[in-house]
């Protein structure tokens, strides 16, 4: 993976990163609510010796006081001092626990002692700081004096009185929220990286071509307006309609161009449209591709080769009834079941017909081979085939055609499914003409880098006129399953379907 892949993964999972960051912030704030608040109050004590009128004696007393400061710092942590404070404040605690709540420090080169006391209430912290100075003074009098108050030559007197704290010193809400947010952000980024590295779904055309060696010949954007009852795209929209529909129309035209220039000397004439699994949109792509080819003046026969779950007739708005299976079984002639669609004058549709009990054998029969050969002589044949992985029908049809377009869903189909589908084609000696990425978003991290909006500005607003309808020679009503081939030999060369189609192709 490259750096851009990681950046794309961060963009793709930005919602998860944001949610985890907010979750971390909320967890940090919630942790502060669960903690018992601690208030800290401070007081000051002054180490001083008894004063005399003699200046020299006073200087010695000051030196004596300075020499006592470090000793008094140690005394401040004694259990006896804590016991004095407990007795003074009538506290219900142990000396060991109380000593942990008090800190005594000394400013360097001074006789000032600072007492910092902690408690769960502001008043308790303030009272403890003041009581600690008094407790130290009592203990010093016991050690250096005769035990009476003020009998020691050097003692500690209260200085700055303890003030009432207004906010707790613990927990720090701001710090907890920041730390929680940072941890949540880190977990979010880690989640995005893990998902990106382990993601096997198809995301870009470059990745598909690099992993499979098969070219991506088309990328079809998502069209919000299409649904089960309306799967066809209006190809006459040249920029005046919605961006999404225009984008799909342009994508289909690009797919048509890629197919036409895939092999200039021998362009594919029989094209199977299939997919790894159901739901990838193969039938929708097949129908719209057939309409796009027909709009360019090419005579097209759209064959519904999915004899299990036929969708072509419904998508094209035509009645089902008899179709391909009936022609292959000899129950109907080809001319009797070919249907025209009001969507295009150059498009003929061959529905699936009655479901046979053995679709794979029917599609792989010699009659199917002959039928496709006859149709290919006079038109470009688009076959909507079943998906490759559930059944073998699609691979069987691809073996009899020039190749297959494999439709995959961007962001849904995995690399493993596509590899298995292509392997199925290779085992059946079928050719993969290319891969079509379907349902590609127009916006977002997985959007195609090609800008359809840019192209709209240079596209004419007038609808593209469709080529005239092909001339159907007389006698088509009497055609059998191989009737197009027989008819081509019976008619005059100037009026044969092949000659008619070539002239129409030049006019288109």
Secondary structure, 3 states (H helix, E strand, C coil): CCHHHHHHHHHHCHHHHHHHHHHHHHHHHHHHHHCCCEEEEEEEEEEEECCCCCHHHHHHHHHHHHHHHHHHHHHCCCHHHHHHHHHHHCCCCCHHHHHCCEEEEECCCCCEEEEEEEECCHHHHHHHHHHHHHHHHHHHHHHHCCCCCCCCCEEEEECCCCCCCCCCCECCHHHHHHHHHHHHHHHHHHHHHHHHHHCCECCCHHHHHHHHCCCEEEEEECCCCCECCECCCCCCCCCCCCHHHHHHHHHHHHHHHHHHCCCCCCCCCEEEEEECCCCCCHHHHHHHHHHHHHHCCCCEEEEECCCCCCCHHHHHCCCCCCCHHHHHHCCCCHHHHCEEECCEEEEEEECCCCCCCCHHHHHCCHHHHHHHHHHHHHCEEEEECCCCCCCCHHHHHHHHCCEEEEEEECCCCEHHHHHHHHHHHHHCCCCEEEEEEEEECCCCCCCCCCCHHHHHCCCCCCCCCCCCCCCCCCCHHHCCCCHHHHHHHHCCHHHCHHHHHHHHHHHC
